[in-house]
């Protein structure tokens, strides 16, 4: 039962993080807390950059969650330990 739970948790963690990463913009770089937004001043006709506070997950977050899911999945496929029956010999 525990083995199936580990496998299911690994699959849900991997797929959930992958889908969240894709939905959040598939950032191929590092995780960001600020995003550069180019702006244009109509009066002076100068372009400039403003930073917007927004969380964008990167591949580092995707790799970390994939590694954790891999460890959980491997633990779910390890063979069980055999119980040693060391009783008192008559």
C-alpha positions, 0 to 999 in steps of 0.5 A, spaced: 500 500 500 505 504 501 509 503 495 503 504 491 502 511 495 509 513 493 508 511 486 502 515 485 505 521 489 511 521 485 507 521 478 502 527 481 508 531 483 511 531 477 505 532 472 502 537 477 509 541 477 510 540 469 503 543 468 503 548 472 510 550 469 507 550 462 501 554 464 505 559 468 509 561 461 514 555 460 520 560 463 527 556 460 531 560 465 531 561 472 525 562 477 524 570 477 520 574 482 520 580 477 519 581 470 521 586 465 516 590 462 518 595 456 514 601 456 514 607 451 514 614 453 510 618 448 512 625 450 519 624 449 519 618 445 524 614 449 523 607 451 525 604 458 524 598 462 519 597 468 519 591 473 513 588 475 512 584 481 510 577 478 513 570 480 515 566 474 517 559 475 523 557 472 527 550 470 530 550 476 524 549 480 522 544 475 528 540 475 528 540 483 521 537 483 522 532 478 528 530 482 524 529 488 519 525 484 524 521 481 526 519 488 519 517 491 518 513 484 524 509 485 523 508 493 516 505 490 519 500 486 525 498 491 524 490 493 521 489 500 525 487 506 524 479 508 522 478 515 528 474 518 525 469 523 530 468 528 526 464 533 529 459 539 531 453 536 529 447 541 
